């Protein structure tokens, strides 16, 4: 395979991106479409290989549905597109729990407190609270929840895009983390691959792109041909 040119897109309010009052997957999708258009014009190709992870995969799905002419293929790494699999009992249970937890983060909770609760509360170690990480956490505390996303499955199916869905197997994840996060994510991955006619790849671990990067990168290269 020839060398690959990679453009990494960051959500607003993350890394070096500008601040935003509230992150929104619809706005993220528009940003992705703009970047895709720039890439297509610069490289002179008919479309680009789009990869999205987690909530970024939700924005990638929406962007691909809006401008399928700019997308050559779509790879989704552990997508958080829960509403696309709301029929699955495990996912339905998750959606019920987060709806019951509305309206959101209580006033006065700091980004570091939220980071600790969302990691140690599920049995995982809290990562180092660096300024950049805490900025991203603060953004996630006020972002539009992905449970509100209506995934345009019919439009994506109609575009006949090649689809690859990657998820972890989660067998060695902390029990609470696997139960409350891993099982719904695996159900979403299976549902999306099935409904979009895509290929499902299961990778050992629960963070495929960081715990098994060699396997994920090899799968992407094979997928891109």
Steps between C-alpha positions, in 0.01 A plus 500: 500500500623852419577754770193639675441871562324540835312808618399492868193700595432607858166599651461864589628576850750212483876511451579811294148552365313820590263526794129439461213566745362148449629212291242356260531198269296682232752786500784249505352334191494834319864557597590155366321569172701822463828316565404223256427757232837665556678164480323394181582831333863491615570139406278487196334168578136399496476445874695426815512212746318627810572351843307588816534380859242508780285810480719609209358202311152646551612826336671299224177310428301823478765661279516200267121504463503870414782485246560140390666632184794611718541161667673200346458272801387522862675333795340519843704416809278411796226743388275656765201500264269359767172612343583293191476189720227612739309180424771295674414435867848587628501830310141577600602453862789744459277761337247463781773551762641814341153646448424438865822685583395815312519800501877473518803571714410669833619856554830533679654175374851565371655337195738304723214373718307398190805321358547309825134401527480386136809281529540376857123471530514231231804324639766652275801708596468876475746635241729788581291820519713707264374844395427374148309198629300709746408740221365206300312372805346841559381497139345156539316618813302753298480328161178397332449134593533245221175341616331785310666403172277365225734283296410527127539128426283502187705778339826318573363171366385683189850637442635140493818602683746231608462471878739361762396489866764424764429422862678344796416164651502647853569168671769643732333834571396588858163333564295820548663665201423199282142478623408866469715603202652201324187292445303792347794598277537144373127485429517828307795376294320180409178684415670760281703242310183301437272790406759667274626181338847559639777281635534459878847453646539405866836585655621373840480765772263789563692788337569350155692791353735535801518146636527330160619771259690257277188292439281806445747665262542176305123467469471858375771451241334182376162672496635791298664263256 
